[in-house]
């Protein structure tokens, strides 16, 4: 978790992953999100977050936080591709390829 302190009119930019959250401890900010295109329609996000509120990102992308008043924000970054997720994918791959309990014999190898 990261603590972000912004003065009035100060701007903070970052790239966020879906599922990451902003908890505004105090103050007020405007959250601007990079535009998305759905069925040839551009959707741009603009959200006001006030003290005590939490905003969770629905999609990944670049965001801009602009402080409307002096603000303290707790940012919880949820990484999409964590080490744990990578290890789980490797284990699943191993399970699919080697099938424990089905020992292979030397004659089973196809050339």
C-alpha angles and dihedrals in degrees: 000000000000127000115219120192117193131183120218111295092007115137129213123192129196144145113249133192124227110273095033114129140211117207112192108211094182140351129026132279139182114226115207118190130199112261122263128205119223119174091343091307121119115224117192121187126222117170131173114215121194131197113293094022128118124210121193119199114240094195139019122258148098118313136187123207114200117189113228087184132004103297143186116206130185110211118200110194116205109196114216095211107039126172090250091055090049092051091049091051090050091050091049090049091050090049092051095046102041104028102204112235093038103090114197121228125215090250091055093070111105120210 
